[in-house]
Structure formats: C-alpha cells, structure tokens
Amino acid sequence: MSRKRALISDAFNLKKRKNGTEQFGATAAEEGPADIKSSLEYLMTLFPRKLFNDALPQIVLKHQLYSIHSDRTLVDKELNKMRERGDLLMFQLGFDAEAFGLVFTSDYKAKVLVGEEGKTTQTTVERFLEKVVTVCTDLSFTKDKMLKEFLFTDSEITQLVKSGVLTVRDAGSWWLSIPNSGKFTKYFIKGRKAVLNMVKKSKYGEVLKAEIEERRTNSQVKFHMKYHIHDIVGAELVESIPTTSGTLLRFVDS
C-alpha cells in the first residue's frame, strides 16, 4: 500500500471531528496541558523573546489555543474571565480581522514602562495603564470615551499614539496596541507563509507534524516551528488529522 493510501486509511480508522480535523493536544495529554490557562502559558514559552531583545511582551494568538482545545466556546469563555479579572489583554493585530493577540497584563505593563523611562510621554502612559488598561476590557476606544470617561485631553491622546499604546482605528477612534510590535507582525506573516509552503510542497500536500517540527528553519522562519504549527492549525489553514503514524497536517486549498 502506498504511503498516501496508508495514511488516508489510518485517518478513516480513527475518530475525527465533524469537519474532518482534530486539534493536536485536544485529546493527547503529551501534546499540551488540559486547562486553558496552562495552554496559554505553554504557548507563551514558544514566543521568541530574544529575537526582539526582550522588548516585547510574550504574544499568543487566540486561535492558537484552538489547536489545543476543540471547544472554542469554552476557550473564549475562559479568556473572557481572565480579561475581566484583569489578568489578560487582547489586541486586534491588524493584519487579519480574525487575528487577536493575547498578552498577560503584567507583562504588557512591564514592557511598556521600561520603554517609556525618561520620555516626555511617560506620565501620560503611566496614567493610561492605571486608569484604562487595568479596568477596561475594550479593544478600542472612541474619542468621546477617552475625553469624557477617562479624562484625557487631545494632546494626551496624541502622546499615547506616539508611545504606541494606541494606534489609529479610524477617524475618532483607536485600537489598544503593543508598542514596537511591527517587527513581530512582519516576522509572523513571513513565517506563516513559509511553513504553509512547506506543507503544500510536501508529497500529496501533507506531512506528519512530528516531521515538520524537526525540520531546520530557513531565513523566513524566525519563530519556533511549533509556534507556527499551532497558528496554521488553529486558523484552519491546514487540516490536523490523527493517524497511527502520528498527527498528519494537510494543506487546505482556499
């Protein structure tokens, strides 16, 4: 029997999710922790701090958790609880409407404060972290809310944009943002494309997860390979299929 037929046979002999895929880590204990907070902490460890000279907080994309936990509603519910407690922040990353970044609040504050030391914007940013970030779970803020509810002036809002904790959404509103995260976005997108290409160019457009994890990364892939695999599986850019040979990743034609 050919390799392809064998793998397909393996896949049909195992229980799959309704859409034909299964999250690696959702059922196999060795693939990831059982609870969502532990999974989030595990994914954070894959973030390459040194690549950014430890200037960025550890960033995880929400959909990466979907590669570990099949119950997306439960993931969203638990994340919302963490956000409401003030433990976690969520950001719209900009390159995709469905791409939401997750950062631990304490890590975000620490990195922002270090970056603000000695700057003219420091006092305004410190007040923003205390009065807004700590108590509000909004992903974006209108001018009316910033002026009337949080009592920032126009010039202070300009300072917050300059510092990078706010970025323009549209006329009169701003996204909460991660300062100096442009390089992260650039490297992330390049790495995603490169890893997807590896899967696509594999024989039959499919490859065992264990095999691709062990591949040497090229200049386009600057993050840990597992970081990208959790991304492409969670974003459903590849199918994740359990087989007796291990989890198989199959390229999905869009």
Secondary structure, 3 states (H helix, E strand, C coil): CCHHHHHHHHHHCCCCCCCCCCCCCCCCHHHCCCCHHHHHHHHHHCCCHHHHCCCCCCCEEHHHHHCCCCCHHHHHHHHHHHHHCCCEEEEECCCCCCCEEEEEHHHHHHHHHHHHCCCCCHHHHHHHHHHHHCCCCCCEEEHHHHHHHCCCCHHHHHHHHHHCCEEEEECCEEEECCCCCHHHHHHHHHHHHHHHHHHHHCHHHEEEHHHHHCCCCCCCCCCCHHHHHHHHHHCCCEEEEEECCEEEEEECCC
